[in-house]
Amino acid sequence: MRNKKLVMIPGPTPTVNSIMVQMGRETVSFKDAGFVKDFKELVIDLKDMWQAEECFVLSGTGTMAMEVAVANSVKSGDNVLVVSHGYFGDRFIDIFERRGIKTDVLSAEWGKAIPINQIEAKLKEKHYHAITITHVDTSTGTRSDIARIGEMLKKFPDTLYIVDGVCSTAGERESLKEMGIDILFTASQKAFGVSPGLAIIWAGSKAMERRKNLKTIADSYLDFEKWLPIMHDPMKYYGTPPINLIWALKESVRIIKEEGLEERFERHLKDARAIQKALLGLGFTILADEELRAVTLTNVVYPEGIDDDKFRAILAEEGVVTANGLGAYSGKLFRLGHMGNIDKHTIVSTLAAIERALYRSGVDVQFGKSVGIYQSEIMQ
Ligand SMILES: Cc1ncc(COP(=O)(O)O)c(C=O)c1O
């Protein structure tokens, strides 16, 4: 009997049935009155829940959302500061440099974070038009203290605060208004638990003002001003909206509202800490420093003697698909996603499969140990 495969990579995450039902609906015209109403309600909900002035739901991936944030905030010759905690922080550098934007970078050792006073000292050196930070860098499993950075940035009101929430939004607490974020973005396939294909970008009033001051920008598809009329009234047209994905995201938002945003953040936190303790109990270590660990994924470092390719192939046979390490950590760790619409059954099955894969890899495993740790942690 073949095991059902649980997709426990850091995105795409498992899609629940009610979301798949929306994906499977017969596609209607984008001028269909029912669809237009659904799209409009979705944008309003997203704006309210993340306390933003505007929200854009576009066809594209997280990388496109990065480009949208950049295209609408800065122009060639501007200065930006990239605070990088890994592979995805670094991705901004290429995006900025291709546009002729002068880019300074603060890079952390993987698994660690740049101290806030170091960011502040850098910002005092010259005027930066924007700063970018990745809330959770998927390559390292570290989370940045975006609320404290937002507080510090009040001293630099002309610097736009851009946060990459691709591996955090809907799993980690985020609010544009409360945290002073100017642009936040994510993609559908992570903690929203929707199939890949949607980029979601929130903007505050300062960001919209900056866009206006840039006048005509070179990009058309990425331009806030092209899409704003559609986000306010989806009966209007600029590019064909991904109808079924929009329905699927609407269902995800319904699930989030039913659970409660705060309750969802608490669930992610409690599950993550329990999973991390369970994995440490099996002899793995975790790349991110303890106080920096994300709640959406864990980067699990192998004990001596485990071959990554073989281990993850066995784990997949046991029913759990995980992702490889990136950069210098390729072969040294696996990345385990635990975000979105996942339940206790999924987590218990995942930990049990990891135990079986360890056993089959020649490790002396006490069966049930990690499941026991997880269960005793979450039942407290
Ligand atoms: C933090 C972060 N930013 C950006 C991206 C890029 O998103 P996408 O793969 O949807 O283009 C990813 C993808 O995993 C990510 O984890």
The ligand as a Gaussian input file, in Angstrom:
#p B3LYP/6-31G(d) Opt

LIG

0 1
 C       10.800000      34.616000       1.674000
 C       10.551000      34.377000       0.225000
 N       10.541000      35.416000      -0.621000
 C       10.318000      35.262000      -1.935000
 C       10.087000      34.002000      -2.461000
 C        9.838000      33.852000      -3.924000
 O        8.509000      33.416000      -4.106000
 P        8.090000      32.621000      -5.426000
 O        8.809000      31.321000      -5.409000
 O        6.600000      32.451000      -5.261000
 O        8.456000      33.468000      -6.577000
 C       10.095000      32.894000      -1.627000
 C        9.865000      31.541000      -2.160000
 O        9.950000      30.553000      -1.482000
 C       10.321000      33.084000      -0.252000
 O       10.322000      32.053000       0.584000

